[in-house]
Amino acid sequence: MIRLNSGNIDGGVIASAASIIDGGGLVGFPTETVFGIGCRAESSSLENLDKVKGRPGDKRYSLHIPDAASIDKYVPNISLRARKLIDSCWPGPLTVVFELSAADLEVQKTRLGEDLFNILYQGGTLGVRCPDDPIAIALLSACKQPVVAPSANLSGKPPSVTANEVIDQLGGAIDMVVAPKDDSDACRCRQSSTVVKISSRNISILRDGAVKKQDIEQISTINIMFVCTGNTCRSPMAEYLCRKYISEKLNCGLDEVQKKGYKVSSAGLYAMEGMPASMEVVEICFQKGIDARGHRSSTVTSARIEESDLVFAMTKAHRQGIVGICPESENKCMLLDESGDIADPIGGDIRVYNQCSDSIEQAIGTRLCEIMT
């Protein structure tokens, strides 16, 4: 066991520990949750790890990465909800199980090779952890091979939260333990990471842990806002049609969309507060099984733009107005229909409103397909 100064980590010790892992050995190291056992993601190394922990060989271990950017090597396409979650929680006490598409799995098999692929992507999923501890980050960064790291304990025993507990449980069964000089500097959470599974449809919690359920739900919710001029015609239609699209995709009720992780709203650049949707919009929504009678117009504000993840404008002029209010929204504010403006139906008959509705519905299908993939 070698104790390190967490504020000034000895690179030579880290290099030695990384060399042991790359060579197939086992190294105990601290994370912000519990101590882990670093092991190369390779068959013979994993067989030894299973013996040391006393776990059956069909058990899986999470890949550990030194920084959030490293995930792109292992998961080619990450949904917006997943990206929000990992951007907010990594590095940190959250393990994410990604469900990959068949196409992405083929990409990874080619990229990583069949042996490593078969170890990491069992059942079409990959569990990944990005710990928030200086020693863990230094060690994972120094390893040349992919590393898995289960908790440093015997199967059925409590996870170790101090270096001495690792020694007591595992003794000479592992090759090395690196730890901070003061045990109070390691494992500040003193409980296992929360485990969530991310699929194309939802985010589910597989194990409770240091990150609470309500925080995960709040962090991963996608806030979508549609903007037009007065918030009585185009943007309310877009809001309700978007909610309908998501409910059909997720097979849930319209009133359950926000619980499923999508908050949808609308506003107008020059809206009079509290105005209802136009009669034509209410009628069109009614024909589609949507009750829009409760809509009341509201004005775009910088705060609402800032809290939105995506802002869809009906026209180029609307987009310019939104970015003028909040310049930081440049990258998240876009035309709903990327081919051009959606014309204002106000003053037209129901046929004009239906044409507008069709344009909005088609554009939403395109945009939401990109977001929810």
Stockholm file with secondary structure:
# STOCKHOLM 1.0

chainA/1-373         MIRLNSGNIDGGVIASAASIIDGGGLVGFPTETVFGIGCRAESSSLENLDKVKGRPGDKRYSLHIPDAASIDKYVPNISLRARKLIDSCWPGPLTVVFELSAADLEVQKTRLGEDLFNILYQGGTLGVRCPDDPIAIALLSACKQPVVAPSANLSGKPPSVTANEVIDQLGGAIDMVVAPKDDSDACRCRQSSTVVKISSRNISILRDGAVKKQDIEQISTINIMFVCTGNTCRSPMAEYLCRKYISEKLNCGLDEVQKKGYKVSSAGLYAMEGMPASMEVVEICFQKGIDARGHRSSTVTSARIEESDLVFAMTKAHRQGIVGICPESENKCMLLDESGDIADPIGGDIRVYNQCSDSIEQAIGTRLCEIMT
#=GR chainA/1-373 SS CEEECTTSCCHHHHHHHHHHHHTTCEEEECCSSSCEEEEESSHHHHHHHHHHHTCCTTCCCCEECSSGGGGGGTCSCCCHHHHHHHHHHCSSSEEEEEECCHHHHHHHHHHHCHHHHHHHCGGGEEEEECCCCHHHHHHHHHCSSCEECCBSSCTTSCCCCSHHHHHHHHGGGSSEEEEESSGGGSCSSCSCCEEEEECSSCEEEEECCSSCHHHHHHHHCEEEEEEESSSSSHHHHHHHHHHHHHHHHHTCCGGGTTTTTEEEEEEETTCCTTCCCCHHHHHHHHHTTCCCTTCCCCBCCHHHHHHCSEEEESSHHHHHHHHHHCGGGTTTEEESSTTSCCCCCTTSCHHHHHHHHHHHHHHHHHHHHHHHC
#=GC SS_cons         CEEECTTSCCHHHHHHHHHHHHTTCEEEECCSSSCEEEEESSHHHHHHHHHHHTCCTTCCCCEECSSGGGGGGTCSCCCHHHHHHHHHHCSSSEEEEEECCHHHHHHHHHHHCHHHHHHHCGGGEEEEECCCCHHHHHHHHHCSSCEECCBSSCTTSCCCCSHHHHHHHHGGGSSEEEEESSGGGSCSSCSCCEEEEECSSCEEEEECCSSCHHHHHHHHCEEEEEEESSSSSHHHHHHHHHHHHHHHHHTCCGGGTTTTTEEEEEEETTCCTTCCCCHHHHHHHHHTTCCCTTCCCCBCCHHHHHHCSEEEESSHHHHHHHHHHCGGGTTTEEESSTTSCCCCCTTSCHHHHHHHHHHHHHHHHHHHHHHHC
//
